[in-house]
Each structure stands twice: as C-alpha cells, then as structure tokens.
Amino acid sequence: MKRLALVFAAAMLPIAPAALAQDGATPEQLAANNAAKSMSERLYWLDQAALNASAALTASVNLAEHPDVRGYVTEELDEGKIAVIYYAVTDDRYLAFARYEVEKSTVISGAIHDNPSDHPLSEALLRMAKARDAALAQGAKESLQLCMTTGANFITLPPDSDDRIAVYILSAPTTPGRYPIGGHYMFEVNGENTVVAGRAFADRCLDVPVIHASVTNPPDNYTMSHTSDPQPNALHHFVARQMNLPLVVSAGDVSWTLDYRESNIAAE
C-alpha cells in the first residue's frame, strides 16, 4: 500500500458487477480486479445511502444552526439496508443527532432525535467516528488535494480482519455531466486511533463524463491510462458505476473494460 505524500484542502436499481474478459491478465490481476469490483459495490451503496439520508436531513433542519454536528457514520444492516447516523460532539461526548435507514436509494425511516443526549453512539460507531476524525486530521495535515470540487464525501468501514478501519475521503461531483476520478483517498486507522497507512487512487486530477440515459448516440466509451496499480482499483469501478458509459482503463499492460450500463447488465 502506498504511503500518502499528497495533500488535502480541508472541507467538510441494484447494480451488478460488469466487466468484460481481460485478455492477457494474470490470475493475480484478475483476482485483484474482482476484489476491487466487490469493494466498489459496497462503497457505492454506502455512498448512495449517505447521499439520500443527507437530503432527508437537510430538508428537515438547517445544519448551520447545529455546529456541533461533525459528520456521519454508516452501519450495514440485514437484507442490504444501511443506517446513516449523524453525530454531534458535545463536551467530548459523541451523540447521535439523527438516524436514517436506507434501502438501496430510498430512505425508508428515520428522524432527528429530540434529545441527542439520550442517544450516545455505540462503542462500534464511536470507534468509527473517531477513526473518521483521525483520517480527516491526517488529510488536513497532508493538505490532500481534492479535484474539481470544494467538498468531500466520506465512507467509513467497520474494522477489518486486521482490526483496521478504512476511511475513504472522496472528491464530490459538483459539475453536471462530470465525475471526478482523481482526488480520492483512503486511510487505515488502527485500534489506537492512529493512522497507520493510506493511499491515493490516482496520481492526478481527472474527471470523466456522466451520460444521461436520454442522450442519443453517446460515445462508445471513455479511455484512460493508470500506472499506480496493475489493474483497475476500487475507485475506477466506483466511478464507472456513475457514468452510464463504459470506462476503459489501460493498466498493467492490459485493457480493462468496466461497463455498468443497465443495458449491459440486463444482457448478462
């Protein structure tokens, strides 16, 4: 895993994996690409849950009036549902300000708590929230560069088999019809709440087209080269899921086609 030596301007329908067979790829490359696809699907739905929960929250309250609200963490529930918990910090106590439950891209329940003091974060969510804070502090320290945006989205995963929490800092899309494929980062935070590793997923800022379903005669694909990994990484697949256009990535002497269009999925 590459150590970060970059910088952050601090800021606050089910989709099935779809990629064509890759001629010339080694078994190791294919396995790594499949792992990246699986992770990207998880990241995609966690990001969608936060996006839709945030819309529900901001429709109910002006967050500018609640400066104690620091951010959110997510909890993966049964049957693919995801809880999004917005937390506030008061006198060093991490409290659940609001909780929403999301199924795919639909908020199915949730509300702002009348008295957050009655809703302290669970130990598991508290650790995730503190890991997120540690990752953001490290990102600010390194001045990580966001791309084509003034803000970031965040995804925090629960501890993995090595008891490390992965925190993703993702450049948010702000230009209609474009999605950043650079400016995405991940930090690993250990049980002592110390950042122990991290990486950037691209070596420069770049954005890709997002094609609306109504567009006639869209381009055949969007092609790019990538030298930091010998195959597409999770963020290539994550961004390809947003595009409605095949993303062709040249990496490791192989041309990889990531195609998440609904028409391609239906044909499988």
VENVEN-V333533 format. One record per run of one state. SS is the DSSP state (helix for helix, strand for strand, loop for the rest). FROM is the first residue (numbers start at 1). LEN is the number of residues. Records with the same first field share a line. If there is no record, write none. Layout:
SS->FROM-LEN ; FROM-LEN
This chain:
loop->1-7 ; 9-10 ; 20-7 ; 59-4 ; 66-3 ; 77-1 ; 91-2 ; 104-2 ; 113-3 ; 119-1 ; 121-2 ; 142-2 ; 145-7 ; 157-8 ; 172-6 ; 181-3 ; 190-5 ; 201-6 ; 210-12 ; 226-8 ; 244-3 ; 252-2 ; 259-3 ; 268-1
strand->8-1 ; 19-1 ; 69-8 ; 81-10 ; 93-11 ; 106-7 ; 120-1 ; 144-1 ; 152-5 ; 165-7 ; 178-3 ; 184-6 ; 195-6 ; 207-3 ; 222-4 ; 247-5 ; 254-5
helix->27-32 ; 63-3 ; 78-3 ; 116-3 ; 123-19 ; 234-10 ; 262-6
